[in-house]
Every structure is written in C-alpha cells, then in structure tokens.
C-alpha cells in the first residue's frame, strides 16, 4: 500500500517538473527572436515572437485547467475530477 502512494506522489512530482521544464523551454526558445525583433527590428522575428507567445498562452491555459482539476478533484485524471466547474 505504501509503495502505491509513493508511486502516485512521484508521478505527480514528475508531472510538475515536466510542466515547469516545458514552460522554461518555451520561454528560453523565444530569447533569440525577442532580441532580433526588439534590438534589430527584424519583422520576421516579430512574427515568430507572436507565434511563440500564442503557444505560451495555449500552454498556460492547459496548465490552469489542470491545476483547477487537481485542486477540485484531488488528482488529475480521477473520475469526476473537475466536473461541474469546467464550463463556469
């Protein structure tokens, strides 16, 4: 029984670390294009910045929804987790 709890906690920790690592990857990937656009006036880099910001926005919404589900239901993927407030 104790082993199952440890495995569940490890999975949740891994997911949190993975989400944070993905956030860092997304932000770090924008650095070059930000510099090219803001410092050099490269308009193509501005388009890439806008696309990356949209991807970041989509990722942020996914994480927000996941956090809400976990907060309301206890665990992501649990039956009934998040039901009710999903459309609010």
Residue, then its C-alpha position, 0 to 999 in steps of 0.5 A: x500500500x505504501x509503495x502505491x502512494x509513493x508511486x502516485x506522489x512521484x508521478x505527480x512530482x514528475x508531472x510538475x517538473x515536466x510542466x515547469x521544464x516545458x514552460x522554461x523551454x518555451x520561454x528560453x526558445x523565444x530569447x533569440x527572436x525577442x532580441x532580433x525583433x526588439x534590438x534589430x527590428x527584424x519583422x520576421x522575428x516579430x512574427x515568430x515572437x507572436x507565434x511563440x507567445x500564442x503557444x505560451x498562452x495555449x500552454x498556460x491555459x492547459x496548465x490552469x485547467x489542470x491545476x483547477x482539476x487537481x485542486x477540485x478533484x484531488x488528482x488529475x485524471x480521477x473520475x469526476x475530477x473537475x466536473x461541474x466547474x469546467x464550463x463556469 
